[in-house]
Amino acid sequence: MIPLTLRRLFAPPMVVVVLLATWTGMTQAYEQFSQDGGDPTNCAACHGDFRSNSYISLTDGTDWGNLHNLHRSTMLGGDCDACHGPGGTFPVLISSSQGGDGLEPLSCMGCHGRSQDNTESNPDWPHGYGAGLRQHHNTAGVLVCLGCHQDADPANFSSVGEGALPSYYANPGNNHPNMPTSSCNQDGSEDFAGIAEGLDNDGDNVYDGDDENCINISTPEEIVPFVALGQNYPNPFNPETTIRYSLAQPGWARVEVYTVTGELVRTLVAGFHEKATTYTVSWDGQDSAGNGVASGMYFCRLEAGEYVETRRMTLVR
């Protein structure tokens, strides 16, 4: 029987792995999901074996299946390096990894923590990535986090609002088409399993659209640490694909489509961007004159200041 205080410990989809963000040498803190060998300690004490084929959600009591495969195959497209380090597949450290395809080496904290909480105003700085999750547990009555982290108590630190993006949301790297992109879950991208509720990113035990930080906003506020051009999705595509790009500071940016011979097909974006955030733009397979182009390979090009990056796209009619 799961205690009532734990029933809402985690919101559905992805919020399964991480309880606490810590650092090497903090022997009392949860540095990994469980100890070597998979014994039921740390996060596993409440959430069970991450590799089990039948995970019963503490939020809705339903069977979410294999959490490991849900993360690896569905969310990350098989990109094991996003969570695993160079030393092997076990243990999985909560805040460190080898770094996936275009992803920072943040492991679980890439999706379950936010850089906006890791500021000098946080008493746990520079280890404040997991403040929102720690406060989520604390609000739900699970007080173990307070043993190591002052920021687990909302009275000690105010985490940023629900709309602030985790690092992997803001910069989803390459070939991760199912990576969530909205921490307010406006597009349902956090609903990987269980009920359609998403995550409680800011720890106030209020989810997504019910959170006042998400009401009447169209684009979440976030801090993007670097400029990047993501891989279009879907790819190959027909008839339309979405291109995601991030800017580290306000400024002029241009997104264009070229043929393999270097001929300009269409300019999708050309203008000043007022925010350091992640943007999306769609291409419908047409040139600047409105004519459909032929099947084949094309290049998407992002130019932002001195930064230039291209990615291949495949149109299949």
C-alpha positions as CSV (number, residue, x, y, z in Angstrom):
1,M,0.0,0.0,0.0
2,I,1.4,3.4,-1.0
3,P,1.0,6.1,1.7
4,L,-1.2,8.9,0.7
5,T,1.6,11.4,1.2
6,L,3.5,9.7,-1.6
7,R,0.6,9.3,-4.1
8,R,1.5,12.6,-5.8
9,L,5.2,12.3,-5.4
10,F,5.8,12.3,-9.1
11,A,3.8,13.5,-12.0
12,P,3.4,11.2,-15.0
13,P,5.7,10.8,-17.9
14,M,9.3,11.6,-17.3
15,V,9.5,12.6,-13.7
16,V,10.6,9.2,-12.5
17,V,14.3,9.1,-12.1
18,V,15.4,12.1,-10.1
19,L,14.9,13.0,-6.5
20,L,17.9,15.1,-5.7
21,A,20.7,16.9,-7.5
22,T,24.0,16.4,-5.7
23,W,27.7,16.3,-6.3
24,T,30.5,13.8,-5.8
25,G,31.6,13.6,-2.2
26,M,28.2,14.4,-0.6
27,T,27.9,11.0,0.9
28,Q,24.5,11.5,2.5
29,A,22.9,12.8,-0.7
30,Y,21.4,10.7,-3.5
31,E,24.0,10.8,-6.2
32,Q,22.4,8.0,-8.2
33,F,19.1,6.2,-8.6
34,S,20.3,3.2,-6.5
35,Q,23.6,1.8,-5.2
36,D,25.8,-0.5,-7.3
37,G,24.0,-3.8,-8.1
38,G,20.6,-2.1,-8.2
39,D,19.7,-2.7,-4.5
40,P,16.7,-0.7,-3.2
41,T,18.3,2.4,-1.8
42,N,18.3,6.1,-2.7
43,C,15.5,6.9,-5.2
44,A,14.8,3.2,-5.7
45,A,13.7,2.9,-2.1
46,C,10.4,4.6,-3.1
47,H,10.3,4.2,-6.9
48,G,11.6,0.7,-7.4
49,D,13.9,-0.8,-10.0
50,F,14.2,1.7,-12.9
51,R,14.7,-1.3,-15.3
52,S,11.6,-3.2,-14.1
53,N,9.1,-4.1,-16.8
54,S,6.2,-3.0,-14.6
55,Y,6.5,0.4,-12.8
56,I,3.5,1.3,-10.8
57,S,3.1,5.0,-10.7
58,L,3.0,6.7,-7.3
59,T,0.9,9.4,-8.9
60,D,-1.9,7.6,-10.5
61,G,-1.4,3.9,-9.5
62,T,-1.2,2.8,-13.1
63,D,1.4,0.6,-14.8
64,W,3.8,2.7,-16.9
65,G,5.8,-0.2,-18.1
66,N,9.6,-0.2,-18.4
67,L,10.8,3.3,-17.3
68,H,14.3,2.7,-18.7
69,N,13.0,1.9,-22.2
70,L,10.5,4.8,-21.9
71,H,13.3,7.2,-21.4
72,R,15.9,5.6,-23.7
73,S,13.8,4.5,-26.6
74,T,10.8,6.8,-26.6
75,M,12.1,10.1,-25.2
76,L,15.8,10.0,-26.2
77,G,15.6,8.0,-29.4
78,G,18.2,5.4,-28.1
79,D,20.8,8.0,-27.1
80,C,22.3,6.2,-24.1
81,D,25.1,8.8,-23.5
82,A,22.5,11.3,-22.4
83,C,22.2,9.5,-19.1
84,H,25.2,7.1,-18.9
85,G,28.8,8.0,-18.2
86,P,31.9,6.7,-20.0
87,G,32.5,4.1,-17.3
88,G,29.6,1.8,-18.1
89,T,25.8,1.5,-17.9
90,F,25.6,1.4,-14.1
91,P,25.3,3.3,-11.9
92,V,23.5,6.3,-13.5
93,L,24.6,9.5,-11.8
94,I,21.8,12.0,-11.3
95,S,23.6,15.1,-12.4
96,S,26.5,13.8,-14.6
97,S,26.7,11.8,-17.8
98,Q,28.8,11.4,-20.9
99,G,26.6,13.8,-22.8
100,G,24.2,12.8,-25.6
101,D,24.0,13.9,-29.2
102,G,24.2,17.6,-28.8
103,L,23.2,17.5,-25.2
104,E,25.0,18.8,-22.1
105,P,26.4,16.1,-19.8
106,L,23.7,16.6,-17.2
107,S,22.0,13.2,-17.1
108,C,18.7,13.2,-15.2
109,M,19.1,16.9,-14.3
110,G,18.9,17.8,-18.0
111,C,15.1,17.2,-17.8
112,H,14.4,17.2,-14.1
113,G,16.3,20.2,-13.0
114,R,16.6,23.8,-14.2
115,S,19.7,26.0,-14.6
116,Q,17.5,29.0,-13.5
117,D,17.4,27.6,-10.0
118,N,21.2,27.2,-9.9
119,T,22.0,30.8,-9.0
120,E,24.0,32.4,-6.2
121,S,20.8,33.3,-4.4
122,N,20.2,29.6,-3.9
123,P,21.8,28.4,-0.5
124,D,22.8,25.2,-2.3
125,W,24.6,27.0,-5.2
126,P,26.4,25.8,-7.3
127,H,24.4,22.6,-6.8
128,G,20.9,24.1,-7.2
129,Y,19.7,22.3,-10.3
130,G,17.2,20.1,-8.5
131,A,15.5,22.8,-6.3
132,G,12.1,22.4,-7.9
133,L,12.0,18.6,-7.5
134,R,13.3,18.8,-3.9
135,Q,10.6,21.3,-3.1
136,H,8.0,19.0,-4.8
137,H,9.0,16.2,-2.5
138,N,9.0,18.5,0.5
139,T,5.5,19.8,-0.3
140,A,4.3,16.3,-0.7
141,G,5.5,15.4,2.8
142,V,8.7,13.6,1.9
143,L,11.2,15.5,3.9
144,V,14.4,13.5,3.3
145,C,15.8,16.1,1.0
146,L,16.1,18.6,3.8
147,G,18.8,16.5,5.3
148,C,21.3,17.7,2.7
149,H,19.7,20.6,0.8
150,Q,18.4,23.9,2.3
151,D,16.7,24.7,-0.9
152,A,14.3,21.9,-0.4
153,D,12.3,24.2,1.9
154,P,10.5,26.9,-0.1
155,A,11.0,29.2,2.9
156,N,14.8,29.1,2.2
157,F,14.6,29.6,-1.6
158,S,12.0,30.5,-4.2
159,S,12.4,28.3,-7.3
160,V,11.6,29.8,-10.7
161,G,8.1,29.4,-12.0
162,E,6.7,26.4,-13.9
163,G,7.3,28.0,-17.2
164,A,11.1,28.0,-17.0
165,L,12.6,25.3,-19.2
166,P,15.0,22.5,-18.1
167,S,18.2,22.5,-20.0
168,Y,17.3,19.7,-22.4
169,Y,13.9,21.2,-23.1
170,A,15.6,24.5,-24.2
171,N,18.3,22.7,-26.2
172,P,17.1,19.2,-27.1
173,G,20.3,18.4,-29.1
174,N,20.1,16.2,-32.2
175,N,17.8,13.4,-33.1
176,H,15.5,13.6,-30.1
177,P,12.2,14.3,-31.7
178,N,10.2,13.3,-28.7
179,M,12.1,15.4,-26.2
180,P,9.6,17.6,-24.3
181,T,9.7,21.3,-25.2
182,S,7.2,22.9,-22.9
183,S,7.5,22.8,-19.1
184,C,3.9,24.0,-18.9
185,N,3.0,21.0,-21.1
186,Q,1.0,23.0,-23.5
187,D,1.8,20.6,-26.3
188,G,1.4,17.4,-24.1
189,S,5.1,16.6,-24.7
190,E,5.5,15.6,-21.0
191,D,2.7,13.0,-21.2
192,F,4.8,9.9,-21.8
193,A,2.7,7.6,-19.6
194,G,0.0,7.7,-17.0
195,I,-2.5,10.5,-16.8
196,A,-2.1,13.6,-18.9
197,E,-0.7,15.8,-16.1
198,G,3.0,16.4,-16.9
199,L,5.4,17.5,-14.2
200,D,5.5,19.8,-11.2
201,N,8.7,21.6,-12.1
202,D,8.6,24.3,-9.5
203,G,7.7,22.2,-6.5
204,D,4.4,23.8,-5.5
205,N,2.4,20.6,-6.1
206,V,0.4,22.3,-8.8
207,Y,0.7,20.9,-12.3
208,D,1.1,22.6,-15.7
209,G,-2.1,24.3,-16.9
210,D,-3.4,24.6,-13.3
211,D,-0.3,26.5,-12.2
212,E,-0.7,30.3,-12.2
213,N,2.8,30.5,-13.7
214,C,1.4,28.8,-16.9
215,I,-1.9,30.6,-17.2
216,N,-2.3,33.0,-20.1
217,I,1.2,32.6,-21.4
218,S,2.1,31.3,-24.9
219,T,5.8,30.9,-24.5
220,P,7.5,29.9,-21.3
221,E,10.3,32.2,-20.0
222,E,13.7,30.5,-20.0
223,I,17.4,31.1,-20.1
224,V,19.3,29.5,-23.1
225,P,23.0,29.0,-22.4
226,F,24.1,28.7,-26.0
227,V,23.2,29.1,-29.6
228,A,22.2,26.0,-31.4
229,L,20.3,24.7,-34.4
230,G,18.4,21.5,-33.7
231,Q,17.6,18.7,-36.1
232,N,14.4,19.2,-37.9
233,Y,11.5,16.8,-37.0
234,P,10.2,14.7,-38.4
235,N,13.1,13.8,-40.7
236,P,12.6,12.5,-43.4
237,F,9.3,14.5,-43.8
238,N,6.3,15.0,-46.0
239,P,4.9,17.5,-46.4
240,E,6.0,19.7,-43.4
241,T,8.8,19.7,-40.9
242,T,9.6,21.8,-37.8
243,I,13.0,23.4,-37.1
244,R,14.0,24.4,-33.6
245,Y,16.8,26.9,-32.9
246,S,18.1,28.6,-29.8
247,L,19.7,32.0,-29.2
248,A,21.9,32.8,-26.2
249,Q,21.0,36.5,-26.4
250,P,18.7,38.9,-28.2
251,G,19.8,39.7,-31.8
252,W,19.5,39.2,-35.5
253,A,19.1,35.6,-36.8
254,R,18.4,34.1,-40.1
255,V,17.1,30.6,-41.0
256,E,17.3,29.5,-44.6
257,V,16.9,26.4,-46.7
258,Y,19.4,25.5,-49.4
259,T,19.8,22.8,-52.0
260,V,22.8,20.4,-51.9
261,T,24.4,22.6,-54.6
262,G,24.2,25.7,-52.5
263,E,21.2,27.4,-54.1
264,L,18.9,29.3,-51.8
265,V,15.4,27.7,-51.7
266,R,13.7,29.8,-49.1
267,T,14.3,32.2,-46.3
268,L,12.2,31.0,-43.3
269,V,13.3,33.6,-40.7
270,A,15.2,36.9,-41.1
271,G,14.8,39.4,-38.3
272,F,15.7,40.6,-34.8
273,H,14.9,38.3,-32.0
274,E,14.0,40.0,-28.7
275,K,14.6,37.1,-26.3
276,A,17.3,34.6,-25.5
277,T,15.1,31.5,-25.9
278,T,14.3,28.6,-28.2
279,Y,12.3,29.3,-31.3
280,T,10.6,27.0,-33.9
281,V,9.8,27.5,-37.5
282,S,8.1,25.2,-40.0
283,W,9.0,24.5,-43.6
284,D,6.3,23.1,-45.9
285,G,8.5,22.0,-48.7
286,Q,7.9,25.0,-50.9
287,D,10.3,27.5,-52.3
288,S,10.1,31.3,-52.0
289,A,7.7,31.4,-55.0
290,G,5.3,28.9,-53.3
291,N,6.2,26.0,-55.6
292,G,6.7,22.6,-54.1
293,V,10.3,21.4,-54.4
294,A,11.3,17.9,-55.4
295,S,12.1,15.0,-53.1
296,G,15.7,14.9,-52.0
297,M,18.2,16.3,-49.5
298,Y,18.2,19.9,-48.4
299,F,20.2,22.0,-45.9
300,C,18.8,24.1,-43.2
301,R,21.2,27.0,-42.2
302,L,21.1,29.1,-39.0
303,E,23.1,32.3,-39.0
304,A,23.2,34.3,-35.7
305,G,26.0,36.8,-35.4
306,E,29.2,34.9,-36.0
307,Y,27.5,31.6,-35.4
308,V,26.7,29.5,-38.4
309,E,25.4,25.9,-38.4
310,T,23.7,23.7,-41.0
311,R,21.7,20.5,-40.8
312,R,20.6,18.1,-43.4
313,M,16.9,17.5,-44.1
314,T,15.3,14.9,-46.3
315,L,12.0,15.5,-48.1
316,V,10.2,12.4,-49.4
317,R,7.1,13.0,-51.5
